Amino acid sequence: MIVIIYAHPYPRHSRINKALLGAVHDLPDVRVRTLYELYPDFSIDVAREQEALAAADLIVWQHPMQWYGVPALMKLWIDKVLAHGWAYGQRGTALRDKHCLWSVTTGGDEGSFAPDGAAGFEALAMPLRNTVVYCGMQWAEPFAVHGAPGIDDALLCATASRYREHLADWQRVASART
């Protein structure tokens, strides 16, 4: 099962994330947890979130990049849900060997995140990647959509199709392993 943890503070205003979610909504065994709808008061039901993650084979963290990081509710979700003794630590093995995909949209074009710049994409990914590894999960190559505000309808459609194929391919490979 794929569980998408979606954190966009203004989901109605995001045509890119809306298109990505729309492209995968009918894939079998895909569940979307829309954090800003579930927890508008930022009071996260940790047990419910952990239960959703426990059922997942692939966890997708999908959000827009905000000031080179995750939206506030996503950060709180990570702090609360990935708890010591559950996600990491001596008895924290609940996520071990699961896969995690970072699906991120950015306002800047790909060149804005060049490796030699202060905001190199790999450097920005490191805190999330390190969190994934610390929890015993496998880090998947990120699915990044750069330059979101300037994407025209044709490119948006192609990008959404590519996202769908990416998740469907993951499902095919995962089912072949079992």
C-alpha positions in Angstrom: 0.0 0.0 0.0 1.1 3.6 -0.7 0.2 6.2 1.8 0.6 9.8 0.7 1.1 12.3 3.5 0.0 15.5 1.8 0.7 18.9 3.4 -0.3 22.0 1.5 -1.5 24.9 3.6 -3.6 26.2 0.7 -4.6 23.1 -1.3 -7.3 24.8 -3.3 -4.7 27.2 -4.8 -2.2 24.5 -5.9 -2.9 23.4 -9.4 0.3 21.3 -9.5 -0.3 19.3 -6.3 -3.9 19.0 -7.2 -3.0 17.5 -10.6 -0.5 15.1 -9.0 -3.0 13.8 -6.5 -5.7 13.6 -9.2 -3.4 11.5 -11.4 -3.0 8.8 -8.7 -6.3 8.9 -6.8 -7.7 5.9 -8.6 -4.6 3.7 -8.3 -5.3 0.6 -6.2 -4.0 0.7 -2.7 -3.2 4.4 -2.6 -4.4 6.4 0.4 -4.0 10.1 0.7 -3.9 11.8 4.2 -4.4 15.5 3.7 -2.9 17.0 6.8 -4.4 20.5 6.6 -7.9 19.1 6.2 -7.4 16.4 8.9 -5.7 18.7 11.5 -6.7 22.4 10.8 -6.0 23.0 14.5 -2.6 21.3 14.3 -3.8 18.7 16.9 -2.4 15.5 15.3 -3.9 12.1 16.1 -0.6 10.4 16.5 -2.0 6.9 16.9 -4.2 7.2 13.8 -1.2 8.5 11.7 1.0 5.7 13.0 -1.6 3.2 12.1 -1.8 4.5 8.6 2.0 4.3 8.2 2.2 0.8 9.7 0.0 -0.4 6.8 2.1 1.3 4.1 4.9 -0.2 2.0 5.7 3.2 0.5 5.2 6.5 2.3 5.1 9.6 0.2 5.7 13.0 1.7 4.1 15.4 -0.7 4.2 19.1 -0.2 5.3 22.4 -1.7 8.7 23.6 -0.6 8.4 26.6 1.7 11.5 28.6 2.6 13.7 25.6 1.7 11.8 23.3 4.0 8.5 21.6 4.7 5.2 23.4 5.6 4.7 23.9 9.4 2.1 21.1 9.8 4.4 18.6 8.0 7.2 19.5 10.4 5.0 19.0 13.4 3.7 15.8 11.9 7.2 14.4 11.6 8.1 15.5 15.2 5.0 13.9 16.7 4.3 10.8 14.5 7.9 9.6 14.1 8.2 9.1 17.8 11.1 7.5 19.8 10.3 3.9 20.6 8.0 3.6 17.5 9.8 5.0 14.5 13.4 5.0 15.9 15.3 4.0 19.0 15.9 0.6 20.6 12.3 -0.6 20.1 11.4 1.8 17.3 11.2 -0.5 14.3 7.7 0.2 13.0 9.0 1.8 9.8 12.0 -0.4 9.2 12.5 -1.4 5.5 9.6 0.7 4.3 10.3 3.0 1.5 9.9 6.8 1.5 9.5 9.1 -1.5 9.7 12.9 -1.2 7.4 14.5 -3.7 8.0 18.2 -3.7 7.0 21.2 -5.7 9.1 24.3 -5.8 8.6 27.9 -7.0 12.1 28.2 -8.4 13.3 26.6 -11.6 15.7 23.6 -11.5 18.7 26.0 -11.9 17.7 27.7 -8.7 18.7 24.5 -6.9 22.0 23.8 -8.6 24.4 21.7 -6.5 27.0 24.5 -6.3 24.5 27.1 -5.0 23.6 27.9 -1.4 20.2 26.1 -2.0 21.4 23.0 -3.7 18.6 20.5 -4.0 20.6 17.6 -2.5 21.5 19.8 0.5 17.8 20.7 1.0 16.8 17.0 0.8 19.4 16.0 3.5 17.2 16.6 6.6 14.4 14.5 5.2 16.7 11.9 3.9 18.5 11.6 7.2 15.1 11.3 9.0 14.1 8.5 6.7 17.4 6.6 7.2 17.3 7.2 11.0 13.9 5.5 11.0 15.3 2.5 9.1 13.5 3.3 5.9 14.8 3.3 2.4 15.1 6.7 0.7 13.7 6.8 -2.8 14.9 9.2 -5.5 12.8 12.4 -4.9 10.0 13.4 -7.4 10.6 17.1 -7.7 8.5 19.5 -9.8 10.5 22.7 -10.2 9.2 26.0 -11.4 5.6 25.2 -10.4 4.1 28.7 -11.1 5.3 28.7 -14.7 4.2 25.2 -15.7 1.7 25.3 -18.6 -1.2 22.9 -19.0 0.6 20.5 -21.4 3.6 20.1 -19.1 1.4 19.8 -16.1 -0.5 16.9 -17.8 2.8 15.2 -18.7 4.2 15.7 -15.2 1.0 14.3 -13.6 1.2 11.3 -15.9 4.8 10.8 -15.0 3.9 10.8 -11.3 1.2 8.3 -11.9 3.6 6.0 -13.8 6.2 6.4 -11.1 3.9 5.2 -8.3 2.3 2.5 -10.5 5.9 1.2 -11.4 6.7 1.2 -7.7 3.6 -0.9 -7.1 4.5 -3.4 -9.8 8.0 -3.8 -8.5 6.8 -4.2 -4.9 4.2 -6.8 -5.9 6.9 -8.8 -7.9 9.0 -8.9 -4.7 6.3 -10.5 -2.7 
